[in-house]
Amino acid sequence: MQPVAAICLVFSLVLSAALWIYLVRVCFAQSTAHGVVALLLPPVALLSLLPAWQQHRQLFVMALGALGFISIAFILG
């Protein structure tokens, strides 16, 4: 694995972990059931926040950033 791909992989993992923690926090603020869904199925919880994307814009920016970094790592890897 090339060094740039390894760095991008680490960035994507760290960003994904931060995104998951923030997603759980936001979802538990809405309801307990939504928080449990965020714990067990984070992509479903993120998709359920899609109608209110303007309020939670930072979540979607972080998700796109993690997706970008993992894509770069996959391409260069």
C-alpha positions in Angstrom: 0.0 0.0 0.0 1.3 3.4 -0.9 1.9 6.0 1.8 -0.7 8.4 0.4 -3.3 5.6 0.3 -2.5 4.6 3.9 -2.8 8.2 5.1 -6.1 8.6 3.3 -7.4 5.4 4.9 -6.5 6.6 8.3 -8.2 10.0 7.7 -11.3 8.2 6.5 -11.4 5.9 9.6 -10.9 8.9 12.0 -13.5 11.0 10.1 -16.0 8.1 10.1 -15.6 7.5 13.8 -16.2 11.2 14.5 -19.2 11.1 12.2 -20.7 8.1 13.9 -20.3 9.7 17.4 -21.9 13.0 16.2 -24.7 11.1 14.4 -25.5 9.1 17.6 -25.6 12.4 19.6 -27.9 14.1 17.1 -30.2 11.1 16.8 -30.5 10.6 20.5 -31.4 14.3 20.8 -34.3 13.7 18.5 -35.6 10.4 20.0 -34.4 7.3 21.8 -35.6 5.0 19.0 -33.8 7.1 16.4 -30.6 7.0 18.6 -30.8 3.2 18.8 -31.1 3.0 15.0 -28.0 5.3 14.8 -26.1 2.9 17.1 -27.0 -0.2 15.1 -27.5 1.0 11.5 -25.7 4.4 11.0 -26.4 4.6 7.2 -30.2 4.2 7.8 -30.1 6.9 10.5 -28.1 9.2 8.2 -30.6 8.6 5.4 -33.5 9.4 7.8 -31.9 12.8 8.4 -31.8 13.5 4.7 -35.1 15.5 4.6 -33.6 18.0 7.2 -30.2 18.1 5.6 -29.9 21.9 6.0 -30.1 21.6 9.8 -27.5 18.8 9.9 -25.3 19.9 7.0 -22.1 19.2 9.0 -23.0 15.5 9.2 -23.4 15.2 5.4 -20.1 17.1 4.8 -18.3 14.7 7.1 -19.9 11.8 5.4 -18.8 13.1 1.9 -15.3 13.7 3.3 -15.0 10.2 4.6 -16.3 8.8 1.3 -13.8 10.9 -0.6 -10.9 9.8 1.5 -11.8 6.1 1.3 -12.3 6.5 -2.5 -8.8 8.0 -2.9 -7.3 5.2 -0.7 -9.1 2.6 -2.8 -7.9 4.1 -6.1 -4.3 4.5 -5.0 -4.2 1.3 -2.9 
